[in-house]
């Protein structure tokens, strides 16, 4: 896969960019941890989850419908250039105002651009590799992304805490934002390389382009609702697409609960701070590296639906173990094996979507996927964060353990039930 030049440029750019993103996320967590009141830390993290999920909910399908009409390479270049400028401004805003809301506002804009970027990236992949290599390409991207996660989160927690940055007059979180801006610049350079090699090697031109005149813009906007409706009807008529979108609920529940419960538990309840969160996130990433290698080498013949359901069930079981045996020493294997199970689930979901999505609506399909995942994540994070706060005020012991084990039970039961009810394999069997 990496021998294909355009795909290789995408992988290189995304590796560096995702390294920066993890530093960015660690910097946001450090900033929130430093600025939030101790009693409201878990709820503040839930608010932060709204900041990076709300853009997907508000702009997901619209972004996908627009990106399907645009040159996806240009869209990605513009988005990353603007994101570099936005993250550069965050340390200045916080230093000037001393408040979190301006940080949240700028972060919201950066994540909104990420919605457009991700829709364009996922829609571009089938143009960079042959259909027969889609599963391997998704596995390779998952592997590279998880490698960036390990280095970015584990290294980020340590890296942004180095005293070196204070000698430059930077706070630890400011260093994370500045490095993230630099990573976006590298991504832009790699995307420009894709454009150059595409032009030189006869890359097929985009089927649609950005409207140039006022009437064309109005006409395009009027047809967006129709495009979204037609695509959603296509999803409703396709069993594979319906299955993938339904399976995202378990993934969102898992991600949000781990984010709210385990992040704050490690950072404050267990007293390990941002470095502890970095180590735990790195273990999840390390597990996903192993899972990506396994699924990329021997998993091409697996039933992707069964892989998703069984993986979800086992992830739920691990969450129950983490809630019952509530300690960092237990979180370590739970995080690693959870990541190892998560990678095959995500690779299988993306590949099923690539195989089934109409070429003219790929970006819209993937932005709809992100919308569902973000919606579940945001609602679950707020629910879990609020429930923990309420249980604490009611004097209920171990609210974090109850939340982790309770959500894990729901995911375990749904995965087992789905696997038992799963019909024989189906392929390209759209219903009338």
N, C-alpha and C positions, 0 to 999 in steps of 0.2 A: 504493500500500500504506500509506504513512504518513498518508493521509487518513482511514483507519479509526482512530478514536480509541483503542480498546483496544489495537490493535496498535502504535500510535504510543507509547502509554505504556510498553508492553513494551520497545520499541526504545530509548527514552530511558533507562529504568532500567537496561537491560542495557549500554548504552554506558558509562554512568558506573561501573557495577559492574565491568565488564571492564577499564576503566582502572585501577580499584583493584586488581583481581586481578593485573594485570601488574606494578604497583608491589609488590604482595605477593610475587610470584615473584622479582622482582629483589632484594627485601630478603632473601628466603631464600637466594638465591645469594650475596649479599654476606655474609650471616651465616655461611654454611658456608665460604666462602672465607677469612673472617677467623679462623674457629675451627679449621679442619681443618689437619692436617699437610700440607705441600707434596707429599710423596710419595704421599699417599692422597687427593688432591683429586678425581681422576676417580672413584675408588671411592666417595667420600663423596657425590658428585653422583648416582651410581647408587643409593645408599641413599636419598637424597632422592626419587628417582623412585619407589621402593617406597612411600614415605609417601603420595604422592598418587595412586598407582595401586592399592594394596592395598584401600582402601575400596571401589573399584568392583568389584574381584574378590570381596570378601567379602560385599558388600551389594547388588550391582547388581540381580540378578533379584528379590530380596526387596523392594528399594526400589520397583522398577517395579510389582510385584504389589500392594503397599500403596497406592502413589500412584494406581493405577487405581481404587481404592476411595474415595479421599479427594477433597475439594475442592482442586483443584490450585492455585488462587489462594492459599488459606489456607496450604497446604503451603509455597509459595514464600516467603510473608511470614515464617512462623515460622523457616524455614531461614536466611534472610538476617539476621534479627534476632539469632539465636544466633551466626552466623558473625561478626557485628560484635563481639560480646562476646569471642569466642575470640581473634581476631587482636589485639584490644587487649591481651590478657594476655601475648602472646609476648615483647615486649621486657622486661617485668618478670621473667618466668621465667628468661630467659637472664642478665639482670643479677644475679639472685639466686643462681642455681646455677652459672653459668659453663660449663654443659654443653649439648650439643646434644639429648640424648635427651628432655628436657621439651618442647623446641621441636617435635621430631618428633611427640611424643604429642599436643600441642594441634593441630598442623597436620593430623594424621591425623583428628581429630574434625571439623575444619573441612572437610576434603575429603570426609568421610563425609556431612556435611550437603549438600555440593555434589552428591553422587550423587542424593539425593532431589530437590534443587532442579532439576537438569538434566532428570531424568525428567519432572517436572511441567511444566517449561517446554516441552519438545518435544511432550508430549502435549496441551498447551493450544493450541498454534499453530493446528491445524485448527479450533478453536472460535472463533478470532479472525478468520480469513480464509476466503474461499470456496475450495473445492477447486481451481477453475481458477486461483487465484492462489497456490497453494502454492509452486510453483517460484520465482516472483518474491519471495514472502515469505522463503523460505530464502536466496535470493541477497541480499536486502536485509539480513537478519540477518548473513550472512557479511560483507558489505561493512562494516556498522557494527562488527562484532566485530573485523575486521582494522584498521579505522581506530583503534579503541581499542588494538589491539596495537601499532601504530606509535607512537602518542602515549605509551602506557603504558610500553613497553619502552625506546624511544629516550629519551623524556623522562624515564622513571623512572631510567635509569642515570645521567643527568645531574642530575635533580631531587633524588634522595635523596643525592647527593654535594655539594650546596650547603652552604657554611659557615653559612648561616642557621640550619640545624637545631641546630648546636652551640651557637649563642647561646641557644637555648631549652633547652639541656641534653639534647638528644636525639642519639643516634647516627644515622648515615645510614639504617641498616636499620630503626630504630625509627620514623623518619618515614614510611617505606614502609608499615609495619603500621598506623600511626594513620590515614594517608590511605585505606588500604583499608577500615578500619572505617567511615570517613565515607561511602565509596562504597556500602557495604551499606545504610546509612541512607537514602540517596537511592533505592536500588532498592526498599526497603520502601515509601517514599512513593509511588512510581510504581505499585507493585502495589496499594496501597490505592486509588489513583485508578481502576485497572481494576475493582476490586470496586465502587466507588461508581458508576461509569458503567454497569457491567453490571447492577446492581440497578435503576438509574433507567431503563435502556433495555430491560429485560426479558431479560437474559442467561439462557439456559436453565440450570436448576439442575443440579448434579452428579448423575449417575445413582446414585452411592453416597456414603456418608458415613463419617466416622470412627466405629467402634463405640463405644458409650457405656457398656456394661455388661460385667462380667467374663465371663459366658457368651458374649456376642457377640464379645468379643476372642478367646476360646478357639476359637470356631467359625470366626472369620476366619482365625486362624493355621493351623487344621487344613486349610483349603481352599487355602492359599497354594501348597503343594506341588503340588496338583492343577492350579491355575491355571498355574503355571510349566511343568508337564509338557505341558499342553494347548497352551500357546503355542509351546513348543519343537517339538512335533509339527507345528503349523501352519507353523512356519518350515521344517521339514524337507520338508514337502509343497509348498512354494511356491518355484519356481525363482528368482524375483526376490529374495526374502528370502535364500535360500541364497547367491546371487551376491554380494549386498551384504556379508553377513557374511564371506564368503571374501575379498573385496577388502580388508577391514580389516587383514588380516595385513600387506600391503605398507605400508599407512599407518602401522601401529604400528612396523614395522622402521625406516622412514624417520625417524619422530619420535624414537624412542629413540636411534638412532645419532647423529643430529644433536645431540641434547641432550647426550649423554655426550662425543662426540668434538669437535664444533665448539665447544661452550660452553667446555670446559676448555682446548682448544687456544688459543682466542682470549684467554681470561682469564689463562692462565699461560704456556703454551709460547710464544705470540706476544707476551706481556707487555703486553696492552692492557687488562687488568683488567675490572671490571664494566661500565665505559662501552663498551668494545669489544663485549662481549656484547650490550649494549643496542642499539648501532648495527646489529649483525648481525640481531638479532631484529626490529628495526624494518624492515629491508630485506625480511625474509620477510613481514612484515605489509603493507608497501607493495606487494609483488608480489601478495599475496592481495587487496588492494583492487582492483588492476587486473584480476585474474582474476575477481573477483566482478562487477565492472562489465561485463566482456565476456560472461560466461555469463548474467548477468541481462538483457542487452539483446538478444543475438543467439543465445543458446544454448538457448532453450526448445525448438527443434526438433531438437536433437542427440540421437543415440542415447546415452542416459545410460550404458549398460554400456560402450560403446566409449570414451566420454569418460573413464571411470574407468580402463580398462586402458591406453589410450594415455598418459594423464596419468601413471600409475604408471611406465610404461616410461621416459618422458622424465625423470622425477624421478630414477630410478635412474641414467640416463646422466649427469645433473648431479652426482650423488654421486661417480661415478667420476672426473669431471673435477676435483672438489674434492680427492679423494685423491691423484691423480697430480700435479696442480699445486698443492701444499700451501702456500698463502700467503693472507694476509688479502685481498690484492688480487683473488685468484681467488674467495675465499669471497663477495665482494660480489655479483658477477653470479649466482653459483650460488644465493645466498640469495634474491635478487629473483626470478629466473625460476622457482626452485623454489616460491616462494609463489604466483606467477602460475599455475602448473600445479596446485598443491594446491587452490586454491579451487574450480575446476570439479569436481574429484574429490569434494570433501566436499559441495558443493551437490547433486550428482547422487546421492550416497549417501543423503542425508537426504530428498530428494524421493522417491526410489524407496521408502523405508521409509514415508513419509507416505502414499503412494498405495496401498501394499499392506497396511499394518498394520491389523488389525481395530480398530475404534473402541474396543472395550472392553479392548484390550490394548496401546494405543499406548505407554504409559509403560513397560510390561514389555519391549516390543520395543526401545525406545531404550535402556533400561538394559542389556539384553542386548548391544546394540551397544557400549555403553561398557565392558561387562565384557570383551568380546573384545579391544577396542582396548587397554584397560588391561593385560590379561594379557600380550598380545604385547609391549607397551611395557616392562613390568616385567621379563619374562624376557629380552628382548633387551638392555635396559640393563644388567642384571646380567652377562649373558654378554659383552657388548662391553667393559664396564668391567673385568671379570675377565680377559678375554683380553688387553687392553692392558697390565694390570698384569703378567700372566704373560710376555708378550713382552718387556716391559722388563727383567724379572729374568733372562730367558734371553739377554739381550744382543742381541735382534733389533732391527735398525734400523727406524725409522719405524713404530712400532706404530699410531699414530693414523691415518696415511695408509693403512695396510693395512686397518684396520677400516672406514674410510669407503668405500674403493673396493670392498672385498669385499662388504659389504652392498649397495652400489649395484648390483653385478653381479647379485646374486640378484634384486633388485627389477626390474632391466631385463629379465632373461631371463623372469621370470614374467609381466611385462606383455606382452611380445611374444608369448609362447606363448599367453596367454589371448586376445589380440586376434585371432591367426590362427585359433584354434579356436572363436571366437565364432559361435554359430548365428544365423540370421536373428532380427530383433527379435521379442520376445514380450511380450504384455501380458495380465495377469490370467489366466494359463494354469496354474492350479494342477493338479498331477498328482493322480490318484485315490489 
